[in-house]
Amino acid sequence: MRKFRLVVAAKQASEPENTRLMLGDFMADVLLDVRHDAKIFHWIVQKIGSAAIIHWGQEHTFQEAKAAAQGYLESLRHASQQKKA
């Protein structure tokens, strides 16, 4: 009886395909759009628990999309802190 060992090659992804960022009451998803030949990363900001999209954008690299999403989350957190003060 032969024993087979399943070997899966590690995927060498230079950039993550999907990432969720959370800050305060808000979250942002950074997603790779695989429908195009060129890489396009979408970022979508929502309030946690809500399906409504507060803001979205797209960038050419994961780092640019992540930075844009983080910046927008920071601005939302700052604005919500201003309202509470």
C-alpha positions in Angstrom: 0.0 0.0 0.0 1.4 3.4 -1.0 1.1 6.4 1.1 0.7 9.7 -0.7 1.8 13.0 0.7 0.0 16.1 -0.5 2.4 18.9 -1.2 1.1 22.3 -1.9 3.5 24.9 -3.3 3.5 28.1 -1.3 2.0 30.9 -3.2 4.5 33.7 -3.4 2.2 36.7 -3.3 4.0 40.0 -3.3 0.8 41.7 -2.2 -2.1 40.4 -0.1 -5.3 39.9 -2.1 -7.8 40.8 0.7 -7.2 42.6 4.0 -9.6 44.1 6.6 -8.6 47.1 8.7 -10.6 48.1 11.8 -10.4 51.4 13.7 -13.0 52.5 16.3 -16.5 52.0 14.9 -15.3 51.6 11.3 -13.7 49.1 9.0 -12.1 49.1 5.6 -11.6 46.2 3.2 -8.8 46.2 0.7 -9.5 43.8 -2.2 -7.7 42.8 -5.3 -9.9 43.0 -8.4 -9.0 39.9 -10.4 -11.3 40.8 -13.3 -8.6 43.0 -15.0 -5.2 42.1 -16.4 -3.6 45.0 -14.5 -3.8 44.9 -10.7 -6.4 47.2 -9.2 -7.0 47.3 -5.5 -10.3 48.6 -4.2 -10.8 49.9 -0.7 -14.2 50.1 0.9 -15.0 51.8 4.2 -18.1 50.9 6.3 -19.3 51.4 9.8 -19.1 48.1 11.7 -22.5 46.4 11.6 -23.7 48.4 8.6 -23.9 47.3 5.0 -23.8 51.0 3.8 -20.6 52.0 2.1 -19.3 55.3 3.6 -16.5 55.7 1.1 -14.5 53.7 -1.5 -11.6 54.1 -3.9 -9.2 52.2 -6.0 -5.4 52.3 -6.3 -2.8 50.5 -8.4 -0.9 48.9 -5.5 -1.9 47.2 -2.3 0.2 49.7 -0.3 -1.5 52.7 -1.9 -4.9 51.2 -1.2 -4.1 50.3 2.4 -2.6 53.8 3.0 -5.7 55.5 1.5 -8.1 53.3 3.6 -6.1 53.9 6.8 -6.1 57.6 6.2 -9.8 57.7 5.7 -10.4 55.5 8.8 -8.2 58.0 10.8 -10.3 60.9 9.5 -13.5 59.2 10.5 -12.2 58.4 14.0 -11.0 62.0 14.4 -14.4 63.3 13.3 -16.3 61.0 15.7 -14.0 62.1 18.5 -14.7 65.8 17.7 -18.5 65.1 17.9 -18.1 63.5 21.3 -16.1 66.4 22.7 
